[in-house]
Each structure stands twice: as structure tokens, then as C-alpha cells.
């Protein structure tokens, strides 16, 4: 949900105008809720999305990445596949050395 949580409306004497603040917040929030409800749910699947090379060093990479827009929220899903041999072994050496030395 997208909403205005707090807004300040000041008059010429720099005093807060509570009634105007409430009207703006409620009007904006109602319009945004109606807009979000008008968007139909849809899904977008990415096959073989790019995977960071460091992730391949750990033995897996992205297989699919799903972005699903539903009424009022977004859902992100991913699946993984096993990597037998990383695409860049040199990156893996540096990355794994850094992990091993990190606690020291």
C-alpha cells in the first residue's frame, strides 16, 4: 500500500492546520487505494536471470525469478539450480578467501 502517513499544512502564522491535513491525507489515501484496486493482478517470469558470480561460488544460481503483482502487494519468488563449476574460478578464490578470513 502506498499512503501519506504524516503531512503538515501551515497557515501564514506558521500554525498547523489539522483539518486541512486530515482532508489531504484521507483524500490522497482513498484515491491511491482505488488506483491500486484498478490494477489487475499479473505475473512476470524471468527464466535464467543474471546471477552474481559470488553466488555461483556457493554452488547455486537463479533458475527462475517470478514477480507477481496482486491486489495491494507484490510477491517475489525465485528458484535455484545447482552449479557444478562456477563461471569464474578466480572470483571464487578471492571471495572464499575473504569469507574464511572475515571472522579474524
C-alpha positions as CSV (number, residue, x, y, z in Angstrom):
1,X,0.0,0.0,0.0
2,X,1.1,3.5,-0.8
3,X,-0.1,6.2,1.6
4,X,0.7,9.5,3.3
5,X,1.2,8.9,7.0
6,X,2.0,12.5,8.0
7,X,1.8,15.9,6.3
8,X,2.0,19.4,7.7
9,X,-0.2,22.3,6.4
10,X,0.8,25.7,7.9
11,X,-1.1,29.0,7.7
12,X,0.6,32.4,7.3
13,X,1.4,32.5,11.1
14,X,3.1,29.0,10.7
15,X,0.4,27.3,12.8
16,X,-0.6,23.7,11.9
17,X,-4.0,23.3,10.2
18,X,-5.2,20.0,11.5
19,X,-8.5,19.8,9.5
20,X,-6.7,20.5,6.2
21,X,-4.0,17.9,7.0
22,X,-6.7,15.3,7.7
23,X,-8.6,16.1,4.5
24,X,-5.4,15.9,2.3
25,X,-4.3,12.6,3.9
26,X,-7.6,10.9,3.7
27,X,-8.3,12.1,0.2
28,X,-4.9,11.1,-1.1
29,X,-5.0,7.7,0.6
30,X,-8.5,6.9,-0.7
31,X,-7.5,7.8,-4.2
32,X,-4.4,5.6,-4.0
33,X,-6.4,2.7,-2.7
34,X,-8.8,3.0,-5.6
35,X,-5.9,3.2,-8.1
36,X,-4.3,0.1,-6.7
37,X,-7.5,-1.9,-6.8
38,X,-7.9,-0.9,-10.5
39,X,-4.6,-2.6,-11.4
40,X,-5.4,-6.2,-12.5
41,X,-3.2,-9.0,-11.0
42,X,-0.5,-10.2,-13.3
43,X,2.7,-12.2,-13.2
44,X,6.1,-11.9,-14.9
45,X,8.5,-14.8,-15.0
46,X,12.2,-14.4,-15.9
47,X,14.0,-17.6,-17.0
48,X,17.7,-17.7,-16.3
49,X,18.1,-14.3,-14.7
50,X,21.6,-13.0,-14.2
51,X,23.3,-14.4,-11.1
52,X,26.1,-12.8,-9.1
53,X,29.4,-14.7,-9.7
54,X,29.9,-14.9,-5.9
55,X,26.6,-16.8,-5.6
56,X,27.9,-19.4,-8.1
57,X,30.9,-19.9,-5.8
58,X,28.5,-21.2,-3.1
59,X,27.2,-23.8,-5.5
60,X,23.9,-22.4,-6.8
61,X,22.4,-19.8,-9.2
62,X,19.0,-18.4,-10.1
63,X,16.8,-20.7,-12.3
64,X,13.7,-18.5,-12.4
65,X,12.6,-15.3,-10.8
66,X,8.8,-14.5,-10.6
67,X,7.3,-11.1,-9.9
68,X,3.6,-11.3,-9.1
69,X,1.5,-8.2,-8.7
70,X,-1.6,-8.9,-6.7
71,X,-4.2,-6.6,-5.3
72,X,-2.3,-4.3,-2.9
73,X,1.0,-6.1,-2.8
74,X,3.9,-7.6,-4.8
75,X,5.2,-11.2,-4.4
76,X,8.7,-12.1,-5.3
77,X,9.6,-15.8,-5.8
78,X,12.8,-17.5,-7.0
79,X,14.0,-20.9,-7.7
80,X,17.6,-22.1,-7.8
81,X,19.7,-24.7,-9.7
82,X,22.9,-26.4,-8.6
83,X,26.2,-25.2,-10.1
84,X,28.9,-27.9,-10.6
85,X,31.6,-25.5,-11.8
86,X,31.5,-21.7,-11.3
87,X,31.8,-19.5,-14.4
88,X,34.8,-17.5,-12.9
89,X,37.0,-19.6,-10.6
90,X,39.3,-16.6,-9.9
91,X,36.5,-14.6,-8.4
92,X,35.6,-17.6,-6.3
93,X,39.1,-17.9,-4.9
94,X,39.1,-14.2,-3.7
95,X,35.5,-14.4,-2.5
96,X,36.0,-17.7,-0.5
97,X,39.3,-16.4,1.0
98,X,37.5,-13.2,2.2
99,X,34.8,-15.3,3.8
100,X,37.3,-17.5,5.6
101,X,39.3,-14.5,6.9
102,X,36.2,-12.4,7.8
103,X,35.9,-13.5,11.4
104,X,39.6,-12.9,12.0
